[in-house]
Amino acid sequence: MAVAKELLDILVCPLCRTPVKTTPDQKGLKCTTCHRVYPIRDDIPIMLIDEARPEPD
């Protein structure tokens, strides 16, 4: 089961407040502004800045 679309519609990056999008592998949520990827564990997005990893475009 993936993260619900309703939840994805309201999630934003906690650092810069930009809406996040799922990564192609569906294992993270990426911010298009600050390029951080927040992990998804057991279908739960971990929206903590310390848990995010920076990723280039």
N, C-alpha and C positions, 0 to 999 in steps of 0.2 A: 504494500500500500504506500502510496506517495503522499507528500504533503498536500493537504486540501487546497484547491484553487482559491477558496474564500479566504484562507489564511495568507496565501501568497499575495493576494490583492492588497492586503493591509500591511504586510511586513516592509520595513525600511531599514536601512543600514543605521545602527545605533550611533555611528560616528558622524556621518554627514547627512543623514536623513533622506537619502536617495532610495527609491524603490529598488528592491533586489530581484534578480531573476535566477532561475535554476541553471546550474551548470549542465553541459551536454550529457554528463554521466549521471545526473540526478542525485549526486552525493553532496551537493553544496549549493549555497545561494551566493551569487556574486553581485557586488555593488559595481555599477558601471562608472561611478565617479572616482571613488578612492581605490578601486580594484582589489578589495578584500573579498575573500571567499569564506563564508561561514559554513561550518559543517552541518550535515543532517545526520543524526544518529537515531536509529530506531524510529524513523519517520518524524523526528522532532528537530526542528531547526534550533541550533545553538547560536543565539544571537548575542554573543559576548565578544567584545573587542579583543580580549586576550586569547580567545579561541580561534579567531580568524587568522588566515594566512594571506599575505600579500601575493598577488598574482598579476603578472603583466598582461597587457591586452592580448 
